[in-house]
Amino acid sequence: MKKILPIFLVIAGIAILLPSFLNDKEPPLPTIPDDLEGFIIDSPATPLPDFTLIDHHNKPFTNDNLKGKWSLVFFGYTNCPDVCPTSMTVMNQVAQLAETPKDTQYVFITVDPKRDTPEQMKSFTTYFNEAFIGVSGEKEEIDKFKEPLGVIYNFEGDTNSDEYIVTHFAAIYMIDPSGKERAYVLPPHSKEQVAKAYQIIRKNYE
C-alpha cells in the first residue's frame, strides 16, 4: 500500500495539471505567404513585464491597457524625420480598411521622453488618427516595456540641446488580448504588408 500511494499521488497530480497544460499549448504556426516579407511570429508569445507609463491624456498606461483587446504598437519619437511618420501613416491606412477588426487598439510609444511630453504626443499621434494613443513616461519604465521586444534605440548628437536624433528599431508589434507579443512586422512598412500579417495573426490566435 505504501508503494502504491506515491504512484497514485503522481497520477493525480498529472490529471490536475494536464488540462492547464493543454489550454496553454500554442496552436501550430500559420503558413506565411512567400510575398509577405518582414513578418516574424513569436511562438510561444512573449510576455511583457509590469510597467507604468502615461498616455496623451495624462492618464496611467500599464499592462492592463493592453489586455482584453488586440493592439498594434510602434516605438518611435515625434521628431523622427521619416520612418515614424511613414509607419504611423501605414497604421492609419490599416485602421481604415474594412477588413481590419474595429476592436484594434493603436499605440505609439516614445523612445524620447525628454522631448515627447504627453502634450507633444497628443499633437503628433492624433494628427494621424484621433483614436490612436500616444504614450510617454519615465525612460526606465519605457525600457521595461521595450526590453523583451528587442527594441533598441540610441541617441546621436548633443542631448542637452534639442538637435539630437534617435536611431531606433522600427517594427510594428502585435499584442494579443492576454498582453503578450505575438508577432512583429519589420520596415519598410506598407498597408498591404501590415494588414495581411495582422489578419493572419488574428485568424490563427483569436
Backbone hydrogen bonds, N-H to C=O, Kabsch-Sander energy under -0.5 kcal/mol:
donor,donor_aa,acceptor,acceptor_aa,energy
5,L,1,M,-1.9
7,I,3,K,-0.9
8,F,4,I,-2.4
9,L,5,L,-2.3
10,V,6,P,-2.1
11,I,7,I,-2.4
12,A,8,F,-2.4
13,G,9,L,-2.3
14,I,10,V,-2.2
15,A,11,I,-2.3
16,I,12,A,-1.7
17,L,13,G,-2.2
18,L,14,I,-2.4
20,S,16,I,-0.5
21,F,17,L,-2.3
22,L,18,L,-2.6
23,N,19,P,-2.2
24,D,20,S,-1.6
25,K,21,F,-0.5
25,K,22,L,-0.7
36,L,33,P,-1.9
37,E,35,D,-1.0
39,F,36,L,-0.5
40,I,38,G,-0.6
40,I,184,Y,-2.8
42,D,182,R,-2.7
43,S,41,I,-0.6
46,T,181,E,-2.6
48,L,179,G,-0.5
53,L,61,F,-3.0
54,I,136,S,-2.7
55,D,59,K,-3.2
56,H,134,G,-1.2
58,N,55,D,-2.2
61,F,53,L,-2.5
63,N,51,F,-0.6
65,N,62,T,-1.4
66,L,63,N,-1.9
67,K,64,D,-1.2
68,G,177,P,-2.7
71,S,175,I,-2.3
72,L,105,Q,-3.0
73,V,71,S,-0.5
73,V,173,Y,-2.6
74,F,107,V,-2.5
75,F,171,A,-0.6
76,G,109,I,-2.3
80,C,77,Y,-1.6
86,T,82,D,-2.0
87,S,83,V,-2.7
88,M,84,C,-2.7
89,T,85,P,-2.1
90,V,86,T,-2.0
91,M,87,S,-2.3
92,N,88,M,-2.0
93,Q,89,T,-2.2
94,V,90,V,-2.6
95,A,91,M,-2.2
96,Q,92,N,-1.3
97,L,93,Q,-0.7
97,L,94,V,-1.0
100,T,97,L,-1.1
104,T,101,P,-1.2
105,Q,70,W,-2.7
107,V,72,L,-2.8
108,F,133,I,-3.1
109,I,74,F,-2.8
109,I,107,V,-0.5
110,T,135,V,-2.3
111,V,76,G,-2.3
115,R,112,D,-0.9
116,D,112,D,-2.5
117,T,115,R,-1.6
121,M,117,T,-2.7
122,K,118,P,-2.3
123,S,119,E,-2.0
124,F,120,Q,-2.2
125,T,121,M,-2.9
126,T,122,K,-2.0
127,Y,123,S,-0.6
128,F,124,F,-0.7
128,F,125,T,-1.0
129,N,125,T,-1.5
132,F,129,N,-1.5
133,I,106,Y,-2.5
134,G,132,F,-0.5
135,V,108,F,-2.8
136,S,54,I,-3.1
141,E,138,E,-0.6
142,I,138,E,-2.2
143,D,139,K,-2.6
144,K,140,E,-1.4
145,F,141,E,-1.6
146,K,142,I,-2.5
147,E,143,D,-2.0
149,L,146,K,-0.7
150,G,146,K,-0.7
150,G,147,E,-1.4
151,V,146,K,-1.7
154,N,167,T,-2.6
156,E,165,I,-2.8
159,T,157,G,-0.9
161,S,158,D,-1.7
165,I,156,E,-2.4
167,T,154,N,-2.4
169,F,152,I,-2.2
172,I,185,V,-2.1
173,Y,73,V,-3.3
173,Y,171,A,-0.6
174,M,183,A,-2.9
175,I,71,S,-2.8
175,I,173,Y,-0.6
176,D,180,K,-3.1
179,G,176,D,-2.5
181,E,46,T,-2.9
182,R,174,M,-3.2
182,R,180,K,-0.5
183,A,174,M,-1.1
184,Y,40,I,-2.4
185,V,172,I,-2.1
186,L,38,G,-3.1
194,V,190,S,-2.4
195,A,191,K,-2.3
196,K,192,E,-2.2
197,A,193,Q,-2.1
198,Y,194,V,-2.5
199,Q,195,A,-2.2
200,I,196,K,-1.9
201,I,197,A,-2.2
202,R,198,Y,-2.7
203,K,199,Q,-2.2
204,N,200,I,-2.0
205,Y,201,I,-2.5
206,E,202,R,-1.2
